[in-house]
């Protein structure tokens, strides 16, 4: 089912998982195991990323098709403008549609490896809103786009970043998924600023459980996401013990997700890194005691007797 319709037809938050195409047989086995284990949690949809420079284009389409056919889950394919002409992009979307894909996350993409600055491909697109326009005008798919609560790493200012985001929405993006962040204040402030300039589509927060010290260091360097001082302190106290780091990461992501949902977020998009235990624990806890439904303590049945 199209994600735009899922968002419009329910008042409940949507939960989704993000995977990436594996490069090895062991990685493939790990992905299949994660898909099988996470399927039991009945996610509303899953997404599959596009490799750097479009390097996993065919693999992305194969995995999205497989997720839908073999696992019975709705899937969304990421699509970037990197190293592709407009005709090549159209052929890729044609393949996606032929494989049954109904949802596309339209992205500009990062500069190819070894390049610091974005340069469009000859015959390609400069901006993601141009890709959104092609999808809206030529294909019957739900269109998502990326959002950056802490501002895109290549943006000249937060204000310019929001203007580019509005261009995506005006071009036809029907929902937005944010880059990972670790301080919810960034998300709530970002949503307020986006709504103030007329961005009225759902903005789904992306949440990544921290699983290792080295991993989070790489991720934050690439994305420029900031870690709160208290979280840095606790991670430093567990340096060299990835099991302890992962335990903290699951607890932190659970609290982070609960606060986001209680504050009105339309769902959570979990960045799984193709691993299931952390995401299974977090989502299971959220569904066990839904924070978006919880009344204030003083409004709960029996609270007066407890206070007495």
C-alpha positions in Angstrom: 0.0 0.0 0.0 1.2 3.5 -0.7 2.7 5.3 2.3 0.9 8.5 1.7 -2.4 6.6 2.1 -1.2 4.8 5.2 -0.4 8.2 6.7 -3.8 9.6 5.8 -6.0 6.7 6.8 -4.8 6.1 10.4 -4.4 8.2 13.5 -1.9 5.6 14.8 1.8 6.2 14.4 3.6 4.3 11.6 6.7 2.2 12.3 9.2 1.4 9.6 12.6 -0.1 9.2 15.5 0.9 6.9 17.9 -1.6 5.4 20.8 -1.4 3.0 21.8 -3.8 0.2 24.5 -6.2 1.5 27.8 -6.6 -0.4 28.7 -10.1 0.8 27.1 -13.5 1.3 27.3 -13.1 5.0 25.7 -9.7 4.8 22.9 -11.2 2.7 22.3 -13.9 5.3 22.3 -11.2 8.0 19.7 -9.2 6.1 17.4 -12.1 5.5 17.6 -13.0 9.2 16.7 -9.5 10.2 13.8 -9.3 7.8 12.4 -12.6 9.1 12.7 -11.5 12.7 11.3 -8.0 12.2 8.4 -9.2 10.2 6.7 -10.5 13.3 6.5 -6.9 14.6 4.3 -6.0 11.6 6.0 -2.8 10.4 3.9 -0.5 8.3 6.6 -0.5 5.6 10.4 -0.9 5.2 12.8 1.0 3.0 16.0 0.0 1.2 18.8 2.4 0.6 20.7 3.2 -2.6 24.4 2.5 -2.5 26.9 5.3 -2.8 27.0 6.6 -6.4 24.0 4.4 -7.3 26.3 1.4 -6.9 23.5 -1.0 -5.7 20.7 0.2 -8.0 19.8 -3.3 -9.2 20.3 -4.8 -5.8 17.9 -2.2 -4.2 15.2 -3.1 -6.7 15.7 -6.8 -6.2 15.5 -6.5 -2.4 12.4 -4.2 -2.4 10.6 -6.7 -4.7 11.7 -9.6 -2.5 10.5 -7.9 0.7 7.1 -7.5 -0.8 6.8 -10.9 -2.5 8.4 -13.2 0.1 7.9 -11.3 3.4 4.6 -9.7 2.7 5.8 -6.2 3.8 5.2 -2.9 2.0 8.5 -1.6 0.8 10.0 1.7 -0.3 13.0 2.1 -2.6 15.5 4.9 -2.2 16.5 6.7 -5.4 19.3 9.2 -5.8 20.4 11.5 -8.6 24.1 10.5 -8.3 25.9 9.2 -11.4 22.7 9.0 -13.5 21.2 10.9 -16.4 17.5 11.7 -16.5 16.9 8.9 -19.0 18.7 6.4 -16.7 16.7 7.6 -13.7 13.5 7.1 -15.7 14.6 3.5 -16.7 15.3 2.8 -13.0 11.9 4.0 -11.9 10.3 1.9 -14.8 12.1 -1.1 -13.3 10.9 -0.3 -9.8 7.3 0.0 -11.0 7.5 -3.2 -13.0 8.7 -4.9 -9.8 5.6 -3.7 -7.9 7.2 -0.8 -6.1 4.6 1.8 -5.0 6.8 4.0 -2.8 10.0 6.0 -3.6 12.2 8.1 -1.4 13.6 10.8 -3.8 17.1 12.0 -2.8 19.8 14.1 -4.4 22.4 11.8 -2.8 25.8 12.5 -1.5 28.8 13.4 -3.6 30.5 10.3 -5.0 33.3 8.8 -2.9 36.4 11.0 -3.1 34.5 14.2 -3.9 33.8 16.9 -1.3 31.4 19.0 -3.4 28.2 17.9 -5.2 28.4 18.1 -9.0 25.5 17.0 -11.1 26.0 14.3 -13.7 26.0 15.5 -17.3 22.4 15.0 -18.5 21.3 14.5 -14.9 19.6 16.5 -12.2 20.9 19.1 -9.8 18.3 19.0 -7.1 16.1 16.4 -5.5 13.0 18.5 -6.1 13.6 18.0 -9.9 13.5 14.2 -9.2 10.3 14.7 -7.2 8.7 16.5 -10.1 9.5 13.7 -12.6 8.0 11.1 -10.2 4.9 13.2 -9.6 4.3 14.0 -13.3 5.2 10.6 -14.8 4.6 7.9 -12.3 1.8 6.6 -10.0 3.9 6.3 -6.8 4.0 7.7 -3.3 6.9 10.2 -3.0 8.9 10.8 0.1 11.9 13.1 0.6 14.6 13.7 3.2 14.6 16.3 5.9 17.5 17.5 8.1 16.6 18.7 11.7 20.2 19.8 12.3 20.5 21.3 8.8 22.0 19.5 5.7 25.7 19.3 5.9 26.1 21.2 2.6 23.4 23.9 3.3 24.5 27.5 3.5 22.1 28.2 6.3 19.1 26.6 8.2 16.8 29.1 6.4 18.1 28.1 3.0 17.8 24.4 3.9 14.1 24.9 4.8 13.5 26.7 1.5 15.0 23.7 -0.4 12.8 21.4 1.7 9.7 23.4 0.8 10.7 23.2 -2.9 10.5 19.4 -2.5 7.1 19.5 -0.9 5.8 22.0 -3.5 7.1 19.7 -6.2 5.0 16.8 -4.9 6.8 15.2 -1.9 4.0 13.7 0.2 5.9 12.9 3.4 9.4 13.5 4.8 11.8 11.3 6.7 14.5 12.9 8.7 18.1 12.1 9.0 19.0 10.6 12.4 19.4 12.9 15.3 20.0 12.3 19.0 18.4 15.3 20.7 14.7 15.6 20.2 14.8 19.3 20.6 16.2 19.5 17.1 13.2 17.6 15.7 10.5 19.6 17.5 12.1 22.9 16.7 12.5 21.8 13.1 8.9 20.7 12.7 7.7 24.1 14.1 10.0 26.0 11.7 8.9 23.9 8.8 5.2 24.3 9.5 5.7 28.1 9.9 6.8 28.4 6.3 3.9 26.2 5.0 5.4 22.7 5.0 2.3 20.7 5.9 3.2 17.1 5.1 4.0 14.5 7.8 7.6 14.7 9.0 8.7 11.2 10.3 11.7 11.2 12.6 14.6 8.8 11.8 16.0 7.1 14.8 19.2 5.0 14.9 20.0 2.9 18.0 23.7 3.3 18.9 25.3 -0.2 18.7 29.0 0.5 18.9 31.4 3.4 19.8 33.3 3.2 16.5 30.0 3.0 14.5 28.5 6.1 16.1 31.7 8.0 15.6 31.7 7.2 11.8 28.0 8.0 11.5 28.2 11.4 13.3 31.3 12.4 11.3 29.5 11.7 8.0 26.2 13.3 9.0 27.4 16.0 11.4 24.7 14.9 13.9 25.4 16.1 17.4 25.4 13.9 20.5 24.1 15.4 23.7 26.8 15.9 26.4 25.2 13.4 28.8 25.0 10.8 26.1 28.7 11.4 25.2 29.6 11.0 28.8 27.8 7.7 29.1 29.3 6.4 25.9 32.8 7.3 27.0 32.2 5.4 30.3 31.5 2.3 28.1 34.3 2.8 25.6 35.8 -0.5 24.5 32.7 -2.5 25.6 30.3 -2.6 22.6 27.9 -4.8 24.4 27.4 -2.2 27.1 27.3 0.6 24.4 24.5 -1.3 22.6 22.5 -1.8 25.9 22.7 2.0 26.4 21.9 2.6 22.8 18.7 0.5 23.0 17.6 2.3 26.2 18.3 5.7 24.8 16.6 5.1 21.5 13.5 3.7 23.4 13.3 6.9 25.5 13.9 9.1 22.5 11.2 7.3 20.5 8.7 7.5 23.3 9.2 11.2 23.7 8.8 11.8 20.0 5.6 9.8 19.8 4.2 11.5 22.9 5.0 14.8 21.3 3.0 14.0 18.2 5.5 12.5 15.7 3.6 10.6 13.0 5.8 7.5 13.4 9.3 6.3 13.8 11.6 5.3 10.9 14.2 2.9 12.5 17.7 2.9 10.9 18.4 -0.8 11.6 21.9 -1.2 10.0 20.5 -4.6 8.9 20.3 -5.9 12.5 17.2 -6.8 14.3 17.7 -7.3 18.1 17.9 -3.6 19.0 15.0 -2.6 16.9 12.9 -5.5 18.0 13.5 -4.6 21.7 12.6 -0.9 21.1 9.5 -1.4 19.0 8.2 -4.2 21.3 8.5 -1.9 24.3 6.8 1.0 22.5 3.9 -1.3 21.4 3.6 -2.8 24.9 3.0 0.6 26.5 2.1 3.1 23.7 3.4 6.5 24.7 1.0 8.2 22.2 -2.0 6.8 24.1 -0.7 7.2 27.7 -2.8 9.6 29.9 -1.0 11.8 32.3 -0.3 10.1 35.6 -2.9 12.1 37.5 -5.5 11.1 35.0 -5.0 7.4 35.3 -7.5 5.2 37.1 -6.6 4.7 40.7 -4.0 7.5 40.8 -5.9 9.3 43.6 -5.7 6.1 45.8 -2.0 5.8 45.0 -1.4 9.4 46.1 -3.5 8.8 49.2 
